[in-house]
Amino acid sequence: MDLASGTKPLGRLVVELYHDLSPVGATHLRNRCLSGSKATLQGGTAHKLQAGYAVWLGKSAAAADCFRVPLCSRLRHVELGAVSLSLN
């Protein structure tokens, strides 16, 4: 996923998806990164960034149509660079 601030490129975020452990979550995040998705992250606005911890994105217009991603207790945030999708 290429990140930018306005027209200034900030770099690329590379995310490994664990489809074998969390197929619904992996598919959901992958689909959110596609430009044709109804609830795409493309063009989204980050309203809070805490360095080394998290980025908060605004809800998409289609958030009400989204489904709940099941919790996968086999994956933990124990490695640097771990990315997760909030259940909230």
Steps between C-alpha positions, in 0.01 A plus 500: 500500500654832394459781753495872427432833667316698236719452194819426697585125503582373850598145410350155472338292772554129441266270695522121518156342527457172689217351296568154647438623858238769441345462154210741560723773648766461229243512221325799658820704532612406147163605360514832688828574320346453153386812318177339378384406851190674635681556833848565356776660704622672182472875539423456870614752760711413801390722787749380762848350478695382802855421391601140562146407604194565286321701236130580523298536182157654468200275439410452138158594368429128464593412861138425586494231231810320631502175692673404824837327460539201737773515764807283432664418834794323330646831377662737750680834473841376605707602198605845383286616212193294588182637343147421609147595416300638792185312598336833593 
